Amino acid sequence: MSLSGDENWGTQSFTSLSSSCHWGHGVPGPYSTIWFDAHSHAETNLLSSYFLLNYRIIVSSCTGLNILPLGNTTYPPQANDAPPAGFNIGIDLGPGHGTFLLVNVTYEALLVNNFEYRRWSGKQSDGFCGQKQLSGYILYEKFQI
């Protein structure tokens, strides 16, 4: 296999579509959450989320998602922003699952820090409204074009 250029698995280059994005993947207990928050050059907000139980997709959606960076940061993100202290994320699990998933991401370690790209690790706690919280680890990133 040979790859070259923009390797984002998309139909258009990442830099032509997005001015910035955050994304993360966390594993609390038997669940996995994956979220993506991108901003186009035209300031359009593009969101998506996946929620899995035992590696089986429960929700895959581009709607019903709220992502709020925490701490001394701006939204949409800017290149010189301080790293977010974490995120509060809400995912509507839709009919048949009857609940709303609340995700809290907290910063632990900055792994990569440069002008266009940052990567962090941290902790994630997930909870269904009114039910027990589950904890796990998360890896999340910020791209700024």
N, CA, C and O atoms as CSV, one atom per row, in Angstrom:
chain,resi,resn,atom,element,x,y,z
A,1,MET,N,N,0.843,-1.167,0.000
A,1,MET,CA,C,0.000,0.000,0.000
A,1,MET,C,C,0.887,1.227,0.000
A,1,MET,O,O,1.922,1.269,0.665
A,2,SER,N,N,0.464,2.219,-0.754
A,2,SER,CA,C,1.202,3.466,-0.817
A,2,SER,C,C,0.223,4.623,-0.680
A,2,SER,O,O,-0.779,4.680,-1.393
A,3,LEU,N,N,0.506,5.536,0.226
A,3,LEU,CA,C,-0.351,6.694,0.450
A,3,LEU,C,C,0.448,7.968,0.253
A,3,LEU,O,O,1.647,8.012,0.530
A,4,SER,N,N,-0.222,8.997,-0.225
A,4,SER,CA,C,0.422,10.299,-0.327
A,4,SER,C,C,-0.636,11.377,-0.211
A,4,SER,O,O,-1.821,11.115,-0.421
A,5,GLY,N,N,-0.217,12.590,0.122
A,5,GLY,CA,C,-1.148,13.712,0.229
A,5,GLY,C,C,-1.991,13.653,1.489
A,5,GLY,O,O,-1.566,13.107,2.507
A,6,ASP,N,N,-3.192,14.219,1.415
A,6,ASP,CA,C,-4.124,14.283,2.538
A,6,ASP,C,C,-4.748,12.906,2.733
A,6,ASP,O,O,-5.464,12.431,1.851
A,7,GLU,N,N,-4.499,12.264,3.850
A,7,GLU,CA,C,-4.952,10.896,4.096
A,7,GLU,C,C,-6.094,10.874,5.106
A,7,GLU,O,O,-6.002,10.199,6.131
A,8,ASN,N,N,-7.166,11.605,4.824
A,8,ASN,CA,C,-8.263,11.708,5.780
A,8,ASN,C,C,-9.430,10.793,5.454
A,8,ASN,O,O,-10.447,10.865,6.144
A,9,TRP,N,N,-9.347,9.961,4.474
A,9,TRP,CA,C,-10.394,9.030,4.067
A,9,TRP,C,C,-11.626,9.751,3.543
A,9,TRP,O,O,-12.680,9.129,3.417
A,10,GLY,N,N,-11.533,11.024,3.238
A,10,GLY,CA,C,-12.667,11.782,2.731
A,10,GLY,C,C,-12.582,11.987,1.233
A,10,GLY,O,O,-11.608,11.598,0.589
A,11,THR,N,N,-13.615,12.604,0.690
A,11,THR,CA,C,-13.658,12.858,-0.748
A,11,THR,C,C,-13.017,14.190,-1.119
A,11,THR,O,O,-12.768,14.453,-2.295
A,12,GLN,N,N,-12.747,15.039,-0.113
A,12,GLN,CA,C,-12.066,16.311,-0.331
A,12,GLN,C,C,-10.978,16.451,0.726
A,12,GLN,O,O,-11.035,15.815,1.779
A,13,SER,N,N,-9.991,17.287,0.436
A,13,SER,CA,C,-8.903,17.450,1.398
A,13,SER,C,C,-9.402,18.132,2.673
A,13,SER,O,O,-10.267,19.007,2.631
A,14,PHE,N,N,-8.848,17.721,3.781
A,14,PHE,CA,C,-9.228,18.257,5.088
A,14,PHE,C,C,-9.022,19.771,5.138
A,14,PHE,O,O,-9.876,20.497,5.647
A,15,THR,N,N,-7.889,20.250,4.611
A,15,THR,CA,C,-7.577,21.683,4.693
A,15,THR,C,C,-8.503,22.533,3.830
A,15,THR,O,O,-8.699,23.712,4.124
A,16,SER,N,N,-9.076,21.961,2.771
A,16,SER,CA,C,-10.007,22.739,1.950
A,16,SER,C,C,-11.383,22.840,2.603
A,16,SER,O,O,-12.155,23.740,2.275
A,17,LEU,N,N,-11.696,21.938,3.514
A,17,LEU,CA,C,-13.017,21.903,4.144
A,17,LEU,C,C,-13.071,22.558,5.510
A,17,LEU,O,O,-14.099,23.126,5.877
A,18,SER,N,N,-11.991,22.495,6.271
A,18,SER,CA,C,-12.058,22.847,7.684
A,18,SER,C,C,-11.022,23.893,8.064
A,18,SER,O,O,-9.895,23.877,7.570
A,19,SER,N,N,-11.420,24.808,8.952
A,19,SER,CA,C,-10.463,25.759,9.516
A,19,SER,C,C,-9.959,25.280,10.872
A,19,SER,O,O,-8.861,25.644,11.292
A,20,SER,N,N,-10.759,24.466,11.556
A,20,SER,CA,C,-10.348,23.901,12.843
A,20,SER,C,C,-11.263,22.741,13.202
A,20,SER,O,O,-12.381,22.636,12.698
A,21,CYS,N,N,-10.777,21.880,14.072
A,21,CYS,CA,C,-11.646,20.818,14.583
A,21,CYS,C,C,-11.097,20.271,15.892
A,21,CYS,O,O,-9.900,20.343,16.170
A,22,HIS,N,N,-12.004,19.727,16.678
A,22,HIS,CA,C,-11.696,18.921,17.857
A,22,HIS,C,C,-12.291,17.541,17.602
A,22,HIS,O,O,-13.337,17.427,16.964
A,23,TRP,N,N,-11.645,16.511,18.086
A,23,TRP,CA,C,-12.263,15.195,18.058
A,23,TRP,C,C,-11.685,14.390,19.208
A,23,TRP,O,O,-10.600,14.692,19.704
A,24,GLY,N,N,-12.405,13.374,19.627
A,24,GLY,CA,C,-11.917,12.540,20.709
A,24,GLY,C,C,-12.524,11.156,20.669
A,24,GLY,O,O,-13.577,10.932,20.072
A,25,HIS,N,N,-11.830,10.220,21.326
A,25,HIS,CA,C,-12.291,8.836,21.434
A,25,HIS,C,C,-12.033,8.371,22.857
A,25,HIS,O,O,-10.890,8.326,23.312
A,26,GLY,N,N,-13.103,8.027,23.549
A,26,GLY,CA,C,-12.987,7.580,24.931
A,26,GLY,C,C,-13.623,6.220,25.131
A,26,GLY,O,O,-14.516,5.815,24.387
A,27,VAL,N,N,-13.140,5.512,26.164
A,27,VAL,CA,C,-13.637,4.172,26.455
A,27,VAL,C,C,-13.956,4.057,27.947
A,27,VAL,O,O,-13.110,3.630,28.732
A,28,PRO,N,N,-15.181,4.439,28.340
A,28,PRO,CA,C,-15.602,4.240,29.726
A,28,PRO,C,C,-16.362,2.912,29.862
A,28,PRO,O,O,-17.448,2.755,29.306
A,29,GLY,N,N,-15.791,1.975,30.595
A,29,GLY,CA,C,-16.447,0.680,30.782
A,29,GLY,C,C,-16.615,-0.046,29.458
A,29,GLY,O,O,-15.693,-0.055,28.642
A,30,PRO,N,N,-17.778,-0.655,29.226
A,30,PRO,CA,C,-18.010,-1.405,27.985
A,30,PRO,C,C,-18.390,-0.507,26.807
A,30,PRO,O,O,-18.671,-1.002,25.716
A,31,TYR,N,N,-18.400,0.802,27.021
A,31,TYR,CA,C,-18.833,1.749,26.000
A,31,TYR,C,C,-17.638,2.400,25.311
A,31,TYR,O,O,-16.543,2.468,25.869
A,32,SER,N,N,-17.868,2.872,24.099
A,32,SER,CA,C,-16.913,3.723,23.388
A,32,SER,C,C,-17.675,4.925,22.867
A,32,SER,O,O,-18.778,4.791,22.338
A,33,THR,N,N,-17.080,6.104,23.020
A,33,THR,CA,C,-17.669,7.308,22.443
A,33,THR,C,C,-16.633,7.948,21.529
A,33,THR,O,O,-15.456,8.067,21.871
A,34,ILE,N,N,-17.100,8.349,20.374
A,34,ILE,CA,C,-16.261,9.053,19.411
A,34,ILE,C,C,-17.036,10.292,18.997
A,34,ILE,O,O,-18.204,10.200,18.619
A,35,TRP,N,N,-16.393,11.451,19.067
A,35,TRP,CA,C,-17.071,12.701,18.710
A,35,TRP,C,C,-16.146,13.548,17.855
A,35,TRP,O,O,-14.922,13.478,17.964
A,36,PHE,N,N,-16.766,14.348,17.003
A,36,PHE,CA,C,-16.028,15.168,16.048
A,36,PHE,C,C,-16.741,16.504,15.923
A,36,PHE,O,O,-17.957,16.548,15.737
A,37,ASP,N,N,-15.995,17.583,16.025
A,37,ASP,CA,C,-16.545,18.937,15.960
A,37,ASP,C,C,-15.637,19.762,15.056
A,37,ASP,O,O,-14.559,20.183,15.476
A,38,ALA,N,N,-16.066,19.995,13.816
A,38,ALA,CA,C,-15.251,20.741,12.850
A,38,ALA,C,C,-15.942,22.041,12.471
A,38,ALA,O,O,-17.166,22.154,12.530
A,39,HIS,N,N,-15.138,23.010,12.085
A,39,HIS,CA,C,-15.638,24.312,11.647
A,39,HIS,C,C,-15.088,24.579,10.258
A,39,HIS,O,O,-13.879,24.530,10.030
A,40,SER,N,N,-16.002,24.863,9.329
A,40,SER,CA,C,-15.578,25.131,7.957
A,40,SER,C,C,-15.016,26.547,7.859
A,40,SER,O,O,-15.155,27.348,8.783
A,41,HIS,N,N,-14.389,26.837,6.741
A,41,HIS,CA,C,-13.884,28.190,6.501
A,41,HIS,C,C,-15.025,29.199,6.454
A,41,HIS,O,O,-14.814,30.386,6.699
A,42,ALA,N,N,-16.234,28.733,6.141
A,42,ALA,CA,C,-17.420,29.601,6.103
A,42,ALA,C,C,-18.117,29.646,7.466
A,42,ALA,O,O,-19.246,30.127,7.570
A,43,GLU,N,N,-17.440,29.142,8.517
A,43,GLU,CA,C,-17.959,29.132,9.895
A,43,GLU,C,C,-19.180,28.234,10.088
A,43,GLU,O,O,-19.975,28.462,11.000
A,44,THR,N,N,-19.332,27.231,9.251
A,44,THR,CA,C,-20.364,26.226,9.451
A,44,THR,C,C,-19.840,25.195,10.437
A,44,THR,O,O,-18.691,24.764,10.332
A,45,ASN,N,N,-20.662,24.800,11.387
A,45,ASN,CA,C,-20.278,23.827,12.389
A,45,ASN,C,C,-20.700,22.436,11.921
A,45,ASN,O,O,-21.866,22.218,11.592
A,46,LEU,N,N,-19.761,21.500,11.890
A,46,LEU,CA,C,-20.022,20.130,11.461
A,46,LEU,C,C,-19.768,19.205,12.642
A,46,LEU,O,O,-18.652,19.149,13.159
A,47,LEU,N,N,-20.797,18.477,13.071
A,47,LEU,CA,C,-20.696,17.612,14.241
A,47,LEU,C,C,-21.017,16.172,13.866
A,47,LEU,O,O,-21.835,15.924,12.979
A,48,SER,N,N,-20.379,15.228,14.537
A,48,SER,CA,C,-20.774,13.831,14.400
A,48,SER,C,C,-20.387,13.085,15.666
A,48,SER,O,O,-19.471,13.482,16.386
A,49,SER,N,N,-21.102,11.998,15.921
A,49,SER,CA,C,-20.806,11.178,17.093
A,49,SER,C,C,-21.135,9.725,16.810
A,49,SER,O,O,-22.002,9.398,16.000
A,50,TYR,N,N,-20.411,8.870,17.505
A,50,TYR,CA,C,-20.671,7.438,17.505
A,50,TYR,C,C,-20.690,7.004,18.960
A,50,TYR,O,O,-19.901,7.477,19.778
A,51,PHE,N,N,-21.594,6.108,19.262
A,51,PHE,CA,C,-21.672,5.552,20.605
A,51,PHE,C,C,-21.815,4.045,20.452
A,51,PHE,O,O,-22.738,3.563,19.794
A,52,LEU,N,N,-20.896,3.305,21.062
A,52,LEU,CA,C,-20.870,1.856,20.920
A,52,LEU,C,C,-20.975,1.176,22.277
A,52,LEU,O,O,-20.503,1.701,23.285
A,53,LEU,N,N,-21.591,0.017,22.292
A,53,LEU,CA,C,-21.642,-0.852,23.465
A,53,LEU,C,C,-21.079,-2.195,23.041
A,53,LEU,O,O,-21.594,-2.835,22.124
A,54,ASN,N,N,-20.006,-2.624,23.721
A,54,ASN,CA,C,-19.341,-3.882,23.377
A,54,ASN,C,C,-19.032,-3.958,21.878
A,54,ASN,O,O,-19.276,-4.978,21.234
A,55,TYR,N,N,-18.496,-2.874,21.341
A,55,TYR,CA,C,-18.046,-2.760,19.947
A,55,TYR,C,C,-19.189,-2.791,18.931
A,55,TYR,O,O,-18.942,-2.958,17.737
A,56,ARG,N,N,-20.404,-2.635,19.375
A,56,ARG,CA,C,-21.566,-2.597,18.491
A,56,ARG,C,C,-22.120,-1.179,18.470
A,56,ARG,O,O,-22.370,-0.598,19.526
A,57,ILE,N,N,-22.316,-0.614,17.277
A,57,ILE,CA,C,-22.789,0.767,17.161
A,57,ILE,C,C,-24.227,0.871,17.652
A,57,ILE,O,O,-25.118,0.175,17.164
A,58,ILE,N,N,-24.437,1.752,18.627
A,58,ILE,CA,C,-25.763,2.062,19.149
A,58,ILE,C,C,-26.286,3.318,18.452
A,58,ILE,O,O,-27.450,3.376,18.057
A,59,VAL,N,N,-25.420,4.319,18.304
A,59,VAL,CA,C,-25.788,5.574,17.651
A,59,VAL,C,C,-24.644,6.014,16.739
A,59,VAL,O,O,-23.475,5.969,17.121
A,60,SER,N,N,-24.997,6.433,15.547
A,60,SER,CA,C,-24.079,7.064,14.607
A,60,SER,C,C,-24.853,8.226,14.016
A,60,SER,O,O,-25.778,8.017,13.231
A,61,SER,N,N,-24.486,9.464,14.386
A,61,SER,CA,C,-25.344,10.584,14.034
A,61,SER,C,C,-24.560,11.874,13.834
A,61,SER,O,O,-23.489,12.069,14.408
A,62,CYS,N,N,-25.115,12.740,13.014
A,62,CYS,CA,C,-24.592,14.098,12.837
A,62,CYS,C,C,-25.545,15.123,13.440
A,62,CYS,O,O,-25.387,16.322,13.214
A,63,THR,N,N,-26.530,14.662,14.203
A,63,THR,CA,C,-27.477,15.542,14.890
A,63,THR,C,C,-27.597,15.093,16.344
A,63,THR,O,O,-27.103,14.030,16.719
A,64,GLY,N,N,-28.255,15.910,17.153
A,64,GLY,CA,C,-28.472,15.544,18.548
A,64,GLY,C,C,-27.203,15.549,19.372
A,64,GLY,O,O,-27.061,14.757,20.304
A,65,LEU,N,N,-26.278,16.440,19.037
A,65,LEU,CA,C,-24.976,16.481,19.696
A,65,LEU,C,C,-24.641,17.911,20.087
A,65,LEU,O,O,-24.786,18.832,19.283
A,66,ASN,N,N,-24.189,18.094,21.330
A,66,ASN,CA,C,-23.712,19.394,21.816
A,66,ASN,C,C,-22.309,19.208,22.364
A,66,ASN,O,O,-22.066,18.294,23.151
A,67,ILE,N,N,-21.382,20.070,21.954
A,67,ILE,CA,C,-20.004,20.005,22.437
A,67,ILE,C,C,-19.619,21.381,22.950
A,67,ILE,O,O,-19.708,22.368,22.220
A,68,LEU,N,N,-19.193,21.449,24.199
A,68,LEU,CA,C,-18.823,22.713,24.824
A,68,LEU,C,C,-17.426,22.599,25.423
A,68,LEU,O,O,-17.245,21.879,26.405
A,69,PRO,N,N,-16.414,23.302,24.852
A,69,PRO,CA,C,-15.084,23.307,25.461
A,69,PRO,C,C,-15.130,24.039,26.800
A,69,PRO,O,O,-15.887,24.996,26.963
A,70,LEU,N,N,-14.329,23.594,27.746
A,70,LEU,CA,C,-14.283,24.183,29.081
A,70,LEU,C,C,-12.986,24.947,29.286
A,70,LEU,O,O,-11.964,24.621,28.683
A,71,GLY,N,N,-13.028,25.955,30.131
A,71,GLY,CA,C,-11.820,26.695,30.487
A,71,GLY,C,C,-11.666,27.973,29.688
A,71,GLY,O,O,-12.628,28.485,29.115
A,72,ASN,N,N,-10.445,28.480,29.658
A,72,ASN,CA,C,-10.128,29.752,29.019
A,72,ASN,C,C,-9.872,29.532,27.531
A,72,ASN,O,O,-8.724,29.514,27.088
A,73,THR,N,N,-10.940,29.367,26.771
A,73,THR,CA,C,-10.817,29.103,25.346
A,73,THR,C,C,-11.973,29.760,24.607
A,73,THR,O,O,-12.974,30.128,25.223
A,74,THR,N,N,-11.844,29.909,23.307
A,74,THR,CA,C,-12.916,30.488,22.503
A,74,THR,C,C,-13.556,29.395,21.659
A,74,THR,O,O,-12.988,28.319,21.472
A,75,TYR,N,N,-14.741,29.691,21.157
A,75,TYR,CA,C,-15.449,28.745,20.308
A,75,TYR,C,C,-16.039,29.501,19.138
A,75,TYR,O,O,-16.801,30.440,19.370
A,76,PRO,N,N,-15.740,29.160,17.907
A,76,PRO,CA,C,-14.872,28.065,17.505
A,76,PRO,C,C,-13.421,28.318,17.897
A,76,PRO,O,O,-13.021,29.461,18.117
A,77,PRO,N,N,-12.632,27.241,17.985
A,77,PRO,CA,C,-11.255,27.378,18.451
A,77,PRO,C,C,-10.397,28.229,17.528
A,77,PRO,O,O,-10.587,28.240,16.312
A,78,GLN,N,N,-9.459,28.935,18.122
A,78,GLN,CA,C,-8.498,29.761,17.392
A,78,GLN,C,C,-7.095,29.190,17.615
A,78,GLN,O,O,-6.858,28.477,18.590
A,79,ALA,N,N,-6.179,29.504,16.716
A,79,ALA,CA,C,-4.839,28.913,16.740
A,79,ALA,C,C,-4.099,29.162,18.047
A,79,ALA,O,O,-3.423,28.258,18.540
A,80,ASN,N,N,-4.202,30.351,18.623
A,80,ASN,CA,C,-3.420,30.676,19.816
A,80,ASN,C,C,-4.177,30.466,21.124
A,80,ASN,O,O,-3.718,30.905,22.178
A,81,ASP,N,N,-5.324,29.806,21.071
A,81,ASP,CA,C,-6.092,29.537,22.290
A,81,ASP,C,C,-5.298,28.683,23.263
A,81,ASP,O,O,-4.483,27.851,22.866
A,82,ALA,N,N,-5.551,28.904,24.530
A,82,ALA,CA,C,-5.047,27.977,25.543
A,82,ALA,C,C,-5.759,26.644,25.337
A,82,ALA,O,O,-6.888,26.616,24.847
A,83,PRO,N,N,-5.114,25.546,25.704
A,83,PRO,CA,C,-5.802,24.261,25.573
A,83,PRO,C,C,-7.075,24.251,26.414
A,83,PRO,O,O,-7.080,24.783,27.524
A,84,PRO,N,N,-8.149,23.657,25.907
A,84,PRO,CA,C,-9.349,23.567,26.728
A,84,PRO,C,C,-9.074,22.700,27.953
A,84,PRO,O,O,-8.297,21.747,27.889
A,85,ALA,N,N,-9.712,23.036,29.057
A,85,ALA,CA,C,-9.573,22.235,30.278
A,85,ALA,C,C,-10.303,20.908,30.139
A,85,ALA,O,O,-10.095,19.989,30.931
A,86,GLY,N,N,-11.145,20.816,29.144
A,86,GLY,CA,C,-11.923,19.610,28.881
A,86,GLY,C,C,-13.128,19.967,28.045
A,86,GLY,O,O,-13.175,21.029,27.425
A,87,PHE,N,N,-14.097,19.081,28.030
A,87,PHE,CA,C,-15.316,19.291,27.257
A,87,PHE,C,C,-16.499,18.724,28.017
A,87,PHE,O,O,-16.372,17.734,28.736
A,88,ASN,N,N,-17.641,19.353,27.854
A,88,ASN,CA,C,-18.919,18.756,28.217
A,88,ASN,C,C,-19.612,18.427,26.910
A,88,ASN,O,O,-19.750,19.282,26.035
A,89,ILE,N,N,-20.042,17.192,26.785
A,89,ILE,CA,C,-20.637,16.716,25.545
A,89,ILE,C,C,-21.968,16.052,25.871
A,89,ILE,O,O,-22.063,15.270,26.817
A,90,GLY,N,N,-22.979,16.362,25.096
A,90,GLY,CA,C,-24.276,15.706,25.228
A,90,GLY,C,C,-24.626,15.011,23.929
A,90,GLY,O,O,-24.541,15.608,22.855
A,91,ILE,N,N,-25.021,13.742,24.025
A,91,ILE,CA,C,-25.376,12.958,22.844
A,91,ILE,C,C,-26.777,12.398,23.038
A,91,ILE,O,O,-27.033,11.663,23.993
A,92,ASP,N,N,-27.681,12.744,22.132
A,92,ASP,CA,C,-29.036,12.204,22.155
A,92,ASP,C,C,-28.985,10.797,21.569
A,92,ASP,O,O,-28.649,10.622,20.398
A,93,LEU,N,N,-29.315,9.799,22.377
A,93,LEU,CA,C,-29.237,8.414,21.922
A,93,LEU,C,C,-30.456,7.990,21.116
A,93,LEU,O,O,-30.498,6.879,20.589
A,94,GLY,N,N,-31.445,8.868,21.018
A,94,GLY,CA,C,-32.573,8.635,20.130
A,94,GLY,C,C,-33.599,7.646,20.634
A,94,GLY,O,O,-33.446,7.058,21.705
A,95,PRO,N,N,-34.666,7.467,19.835
A,95,PRO,CA,C,-35.731,6.540,20.210
A,95,PRO,C,C,-35.186,5.118,20.348
A,95,PRO,O,O,-34.265,4.717,19.636
A,96,GLY,N,N,-35.758,4.390,21.252
A,96,GLY,CA,C,-35.310,3.022,21.472
A,96,GLY,C,C,-34.244,2.927,22.544
A,96,GLY,O,O,-34.041,1.866,23.135
A,97,HIS,N,N,-33.560,4.038,22.795
A,97,HIS,CA,C,-32.553,4.048,23.856
A,97,HIS,C,C,-33.019,4.940,24.992
A,97,HIS,O,O,-32.526,4.847,26.116
A,98,GLY,N,N,-33.987,5.815,24.682
A,98,GLY,CA,C,-34.723,6.572,25.672
A,98,GLY,C,C,-33.939,7.430,26.629
A,98,GLY,O,O,-34.402,7.678,27.743
A,99,THR,N,N,-32.773,7.892,26.240
A,99,THR,CA,C,-32.005,8.686,27.188
A,99,THR,C,C,-31.029,9.602,26.464
A,99,THR,O,O,-30.870,9.546,25.245
A,100,PHE,N,N,-30.397,10.428,27.245
A,100,PHE,CA,C,-29.416,11.391,26.766
A,100,PHE,C,C,-28.114,11.081,27.483
A,100,PHE,O,O,-28.094,11.011,28.712
A,101,LEU,N,N,-27.039,10.896,26.753
A,101,LEU,CA,C,-25.742,10.587,27.334
A,101,LEU,C,C,-24.995,11.881,27.616
A,101,LEU,O,O,-24.866,12.729,26.733
A,102,LEU,N,N,-24.505,12.036,28.832
A,102,LEU,CA,C,-23.698,13.190,29.215
A,102,LEU,C,C,-22.260,12.732,29.375
A,102,LEU,O,O,-21.982,11.790,30.116
A,103,VAL,N,N,-21.347,13.396,28.681
A,103,VAL,CA,C,-19.932,13.034,28.698
A,103,VAL,C,C,-19.146,14.214,29.248
A,103,VAL,O,O,-19.322,15.345,28.796
A,104,ASN,N,N,-18.281,13.954,30.222
A,104,ASN,CA,C,-17.400,14.985,30.754
A,104,ASN,C,C,-15.966,14.549,30.507
A,104,ASN,O,O,-15.550,13.478,30.950
A,105,VAL,N,N,-15.207,15.386,29.795
A,105,VAL,CA,C,-13.813,15.100,29.464
A,105,VAL,C,C,-12.931,16.044,30.261
A,105,VAL,O,O,-13.145,17.256,30.237
A,106,THR,N,N,-11.942,15.509,30.967
A,106,THR,CA,C,-11.012,16.344,31.724
A,106,THR,C,C,-9.582,16.096,31.261
A,106,THR,O,O,-9.174,14.964,31.001
A,107,TYR,N,N,-8.848,17.179,31.169
A,107,TYR,CA,C,-7.460,17.206,30.705
A,107,TYR,C,C,-6.545,16.573,31.752
A,107,TYR,O,O,-6.685,16.839,32.946
A,108,GLU,N,N,-5.605,15.732,31.298
A,108,GLU,CA,C,-4.559,15.208,32.179
A,108,GLU,C,C,-3.168,15.525,31.660
A,108,GLU,O,O,-2.323,16.003,32.417
A,109,ALA,N,N,-2.915,15.268,30.378
A,109,ALA,CA,C,-1.560,15.467,29.855
A,109,ALA,C,C,-1.603,15.969,28.418
A,109,ALA,O,O,-2.378,15.481,27.595
A,110,LEU,N,N,-0.756,16.954,28.135
A,110,LEU,CA,C,-0.580,17.455,26.775
A,110,LEU,C,C,0.517,16.611,26.128
A,110,LEU,O,O,1.657,16.618,26.594
A,111,LEU,N,N,0.184,15.886,25.063
A,111,LEU,CA,C,1.121,14.957,24.441
A,111,LEU,C,C,1.877,15.571,23.270
A,111,LEU,O,O,3.059,15.289,23.075
A,112,VAL,N,N,1.194,16.416,22.483
A,112,VAL,CA,C,1.808,17.108,21.346
A,112,VAL,C,C,1.305,18.539,21.370
A,112,VAL,O,O,0.109,18.775,21.538
A,113,ASN,N,N,2.215,19.501,21.203
A,113,ASN,CA,C,1.820,20.901,21.259
A,113,ASN,C,C,2.592,21.693,20.212
A,113,ASN,O,O,3.766,22.009,20.402
A,114,ASN,N,N,1.920,22.013,19.103
A,114,ASN,CA,C,2.509,22.937,18.144
A,114,ASN,C,C,1.408,23.834,17.600
A,114,ASN,O,O,0.250,23.700,17.996
A,115,PHE,N,N,1.744,24.726,16.719
A,115,PHE,CA,C,0.809,25.763,16.280
A,115,PHE,C,C,-0.462,25.194,15.648
A,115,PHE,O,O,-1.559,25.677,15.933
A,116,GLU,N,N,-0.332,24.184,14.800
A,116,GLU,CA,C,-1.489,23.671,14.070
A,116,GLU,C,C,-2.123,22.435,14.687
A,116,GLU,O,O,-3.236,22.063,14.314
A,117,TYR,N,N,-1.441,21.797,15.617
A,117,TYR,CA,C,-1.934,20.507,16.105
A,117,TYR,C,C,-1.599,20.323,17.585
A,117,TYR,O,O,-0.475,20.574,18.022
A,118,ARG,N,N,-2.599,19.881,18.339
A,118,ARG,CA,C,-2.391,19.523,19.748
A,118,ARG,C,C,-3.073,18.198,20.021
A,118,ARG,O,O,-4.128,17.905,19.458
A,119,ARG,N,N,-2.465,17.394,20.892
A,119,ARG,CA,C,-3.046,16.108,21.296
A,119,ARG,C,C,-2.946,15.987,22.807
A,119,ARG,O,O,-1.904,16.269,23.399
A,120,TRP,N,N,-4.051,15.562,23.427
A,120,TRP,CA,C,-4.116,15.403,24.877
A,120,TRP,C,C,-4.589,14.002,25.231
A,120,TRP,O,O,-5.195,13.302,24.420
A,121,SER,N,N,-4.299,13.621,26.448
A,121,SER,CA,C,-4.965,12.457,27.034
A,121,SER,C,C,-5.669,12.952,28.283
A,121,SER,O,O,-5.312,13.985,28.848
A,122,GLY,N,N,-6.655,12.214,28.696
A,122,GLY,CA,C,-7.410,12.630,29.863
A,122,GLY,C,C,-8.339,11.546,30.336
A,122,GLY,O,O,-8.225,10.382,29.952
A,123,LYS,N,N,-9.260,11.955,31.180
A,123,LYS,CA,C,-10.269,11.039,31.703
A,123,LYS,C,C,-11.623,11.452,31.169
A,123,LYS,O,O,-11.885,12.626,30.908
A,124,GLN,N,N,-12.467,10.464,31.015
A,124,GLN,CA,C,-13.818,10.694,30.528
A,124,GLN,C,C,-14.781,9.998,31.472
A,124,GLN,O,O,-14.578,8.840,31.838
A,125,SER,N,N,-15.820,10.702,31.860
A,125,SER,CA,C,-16.894,10.053,32.613
A,125,SER,C,C,-18.174,10.221,31.816
A,125,SER,O,O,-18.507,11.318,31.366
A,126,ASP,N,N,-18.878,9.127,31.651
A,126,ASP,CA,C,-20.135,9.114,30.910
A,126,ASP,C,C,-21.245,8.754,31.870
A,126,ASP,O,O,-21.055,7.949,32.782
A,127,GLY,N,N,-22.389,9.343,31.667
A,127,GLY,CA,C,-23.542,8.994,32.478
A,127,GLY,C,C,-24.820,9.178,31.703
A,127,GLY,O,O,-24.985,10.154,30.971
A,128,PHE,N,N,-25.709,8.248,31.867
A,128,PHE,CA,C,-27.049,8.395,31.331
A,128,PHE,C,C,-27.824,9.190,32.354
A,128,PHE,O,O,-27.645,8.996,33.556
A,129,CYS,N,N,-28.682,10.082,31.898
A,129,CYS,CA,C,-29.425,10.960,32.808
A,129,CYS,C,C,-30.012,10.165,33.970
A,129,CYS,O,O,-30.808,9.245,33.777
A,130,GLY,N,N,-29.601,10.542,35.178
A,130,GLY,CA,C,-30.135,9.935,36.386
A,130,GLY,C,C,-29.590,8.560,36.712
A,130,GLY,O,O,-30.136,7.886,37.585
A,131,GLN,N,N,-28.530,8.116,36.040
A,131,GLN,CA,C,-27.984,6.791,36.300
A,131,GLN,C,C,-26.508,6.881,36.678
A,131,GLN,O,O,-25.922,7.963,36.696
A,132,LYS,N,N,-25.925,5.733,36.977
A,132,LYS,CA,C,-24.541,5.631,37.423
A,132,LYS,C,C,-23.553,6.146,36.363
A,132,LYS,O,O,-23.749,5.945,35.165
A,133,GLN,N,N,-22.488,6.815,36.833
A,133,GLN,CA,C,-21.418,7.305,35.965
A,133,GLN,C,C,-20.401,6.191,35.708
A,133,GLN,O,O,-20.112,5.388,36.595
A,134,LEU,N,N,-19.868,6.151,34.498
A,134,LEU,CA,C,-18.789,5.240,34.134
A,134,LEU,C,C,-17.564,6.070,33.786
A,134,LEU,O,O,-17.690,7.139,33.189
A,135,SER,N,N,-16.384,5.591,34.153
A,135,SER,CA,C,-15.155,6.345,33.888
A,135,SER,C,C,-14.229,5.557,32.976
A,135,SER,O,O,-14.258,4.327,32.938
A,136,GLY,N,N,-13.408,6.299,32.244
A,136,GLY,CA,C,-12.425,5.688,31.375
A,136,GLY,C,C,-11.442,6.732,30.888
A,136,GLY,O,O,-11.413,7.856,31.389
A,137,TYR,N,N,-10.649,6.358,29.919
A,137,TYR,CA,C,-9.630,7.254,29.385
A,137,TYR,C,C,-10.019,7.735,27.999
A,137,TYR,O,O,-10.791,7.091,27.288
A,138,ILE,N,N,-9.461,8.891,27.630
A,138,ILE,CA,C,-9.767,9.490,26.335
A,138,ILE,C,C,-8.495,10.068,25.716
A,138,ILE,O,O,-7.586,10.515,26.414
A,139,LEU,N,N,-8.463,10.045,24.413
A,139,LEU,CA,C,-7.443,10.730,23.629
A,139,LEU,C,C,-8.196,11.728,22.765
A,139,LEU,O,O,-9.158,11.357,22.093
A,140,TYR,N,N,-7.778,12.980,22.772
A,140,TYR,CA,C,-8.471,13.977,21.959
A,140,TYR,C,C,-7.479,14.944,21.338
A,140,TYR,O,O,-6.372,15.136,21.841
A,141,GLU,N,N,-7.900,15.552,20.227
A,141,GLU,CA,C,-7.002,16.371,19.427
A,141,GLU,C,C,-7.682,17.654,18.963
A,141,GLU,O,O,-8.908,17.760,18.935
A,142,LYS,N,N,-6.853,18.614,18.603
A,142,LYS,CA,C,-7.313,19.862,17.993
A,142,LYS,C,C,-6.415,20.146,16.791
A,142,LYS,O,O,-5.189,20.114,16.888
A,143,PHE,N,N,-7.054,20.424,15.662
A,143,PHE,CA,C,-6.355,20.864,14.461
A,143,PHE,C,C,-6.754,22.298,14.189
A,143,PHE,O,O,-7.928,22.645,14.322
A,144,GLN,N,N,-5.814,23.131,13.816
A,144,GLN,CA,C,-6.093,24.524,13.466
A,144,GLN,C,C,-5.378,24.823,12.164
A,144,GLN,O,O,-4.149,24.788,12.105
A,145,ILE,N,N,-6.132,25.116,11.125
A,145,ILE,CA,C,-5.544,25.361,9.807
A,145,ILE,C,C,-5.428,26.860,9.580
A,145,ILE,O,O,-4.957,27.290,8.528
